[in-house]
Amino acid sequence: MKRTNLVLDEHALEEAKSITGSRTYSDAVNLALRELIRARRFAEVDRFAASDVWEGDLPTMRADRVSG
């Protein structure tokens, strides 16, 4: 863990703590950071999916699966 001093919007911090059910401010901030990272990574994947870079045949690939 990294210990740091931050200047944060106390109303936003209280609301984040409340809506996430976090017990501490640190928990709320860490959750917010993880959510930001997840959302940005998802946006990158979504952008890549719309790029027409992949040229596969998904129905054929799915047909090769062994059901079980």
C-alpha positions as CSV (number, residue, x, y, z in Angstrom):
1,M,0.0,0.0,0.0
2,K,1.0,3.6,-0.7
3,R,0.5,6.1,2.0
4,T,-0.3,9.6,0.7
5,N,-2.0,12.9,1.5
6,L,-4.8,14.0,-0.8
7,V,-7.1,16.9,-0.9
8,L,-10.5,15.5,-1.7
9,D,-14.1,16.9,-2.1
10,E,-15.5,15.9,1.3
11,H,-19.1,15.8,0.1
12,A,-18.1,13.5,-2.8
13,L,-16.1,11.3,-0.4
14,E,-19.0,11.0,2.0
15,E,-21.4,10.1,-0.8
16,A,-19.0,7.6,-2.3
17,K,-18.5,6.0,1.2
18,S,-22.3,5.9,1.7
19,I,-23.3,4.4,-1.7
20,T,-20.6,1.8,-1.7
21,G,-21.1,0.8,1.9
22,S,-17.4,1.3,2.5
23,R,-16.4,1.4,6.1
24,T,-13.5,3.8,5.6
25,Y,-12.5,6.6,3.3
26,S,-9.5,4.6,2.1
27,D,-11.9,1.7,1.1
28,A,-14.1,4.1,-0.8
29,V,-11.1,5.7,-2.6
30,N,-9.6,2.3,-3.4
31,L,-12.9,1.1,-4.8
32,A,-13.3,4.2,-6.9
33,L,-9.8,3.7,-8.4
34,R,-10.5,0.1,-9.2
35,E,-13.8,1.1,-10.8
36,L,-12.2,3.8,-12.9
37,I,-9.5,1.3,-14.1
38,R,-12.2,-1.3,-14.9
39,A,-14.3,1.3,-16.8
40,R,-11.4,2.6,-18.9
41,R,-10.2,-0.9,-19.7
42,F,-13.7,-1.9,-20.8
43,A,-13.8,1.3,-23.0
44,E,-10.6,0.2,-24.7
45,V,-11.9,-3.3,-25.4
46,D,-15.2,-1.8,-26.8
47,R,-13.2,0.5,-29.0
48,F,-11.1,-2.4,-30.3
49,A,-14.2,-4.5,-30.9
50,A,-15.6,-1.8,-33.2
51,S,-12.4,-1.5,-35.2
52,D,-13.0,-4.5,-37.5
53,V,-9.5,-5.7,-36.8
54,W,-10.6,-9.3,-36.1
55,E,-11.5,-11.3,-39.2
56,G,-12.8,-14.6,-37.8
57,D,-15.9,-16.6,-38.2
58,L,-17.5,-16.7,-34.8
59,P,-20.3,-19.2,-35.7
60,T,-17.7,-21.7,-37.0
61,M,-15.5,-21.2,-34.0
62,R,-18.5,-21.9,-31.7
63,A,-19.5,-25.0,-33.7
64,D,-16.1,-26.5,-32.9
65,R,-16.8,-26.4,-29.1
66,V,-17.5,-29.6,-27.4
67,S,-20.7,-29.4,-25.4
68,G,-20.8,-31.3,-22.2
